Structures are given as structure tokens and as C-alpha cells.
Amino acid sequence: MAQATNDLLVAYPALDPFRANRIAELAKTCTVRVAVDSLLACDSLAQAAQTAQVTLKLLVDLDVGFH
């Protein structure tokens, strides 16, 4: 997908190190935004971003309970 655009939105977070690291590597060449819904997702992506020395943009999915 990165060949089609330089601005990506990952709609669900990557919790495992392989996917988190891949997202962080993509952030070296394009704008990456990731939707997160847990502290675990934030921590996983933060560690990968720090290792890759990049900044990821996060969109917080907040469930306020009005279903």
C-alpha cells in the first residue's frame, strides 16, 4: 500500500512486535497514523517507534458506552 500513497492509516493496532516494527519502518518514508484502543497497543507501537527513531501519529478509539 505504501507504493500507492505516502499517507497511511492503519485502522487497527499492531500488538505484536513484528507488525509494530513494520509500521515504524514505514514511518521512515511516509506519514503513518494508527488507531489504538488500548494501553497495550500504545506501548507496543511506542517501543517500535523509539527503536526506529520515528514519530507515529495515533488516533484514539474511545468507547464511551453510548450504544
Rosetta blueprint (number, residue, H / E / L):
1 M L
2 A L
3 Q L
4 A L
5 T L
6 N L
7 D E
8 L E
9 L E
10 V E
11 A L
12 Y L
13 P L
14 A L
15 L L
16 D L
17 P H
18 F H
19 R H
20 A H
21 N H
22 R H
23 I H
24 A H
25 E H
26 L H
27 A L
28 K L
29 T L
30 C L
31 T E
32 V E
33 R E
34 V E
35 A E
36 V E
37 D L
38 S L
39 L H
40 L H
41 A H
42 C H
43 D H
44 S H
45 L H
46 A H
47 Q H
48 A H
49 A H
50 Q H
51 T H
52 A H
53 Q L
54 V L
55 T L
56 L L
57 K E
58 L E
59 L E
60 V E
61 D L
62 L L
63 D L
64 V L
65 G L
66 F L
67 H L
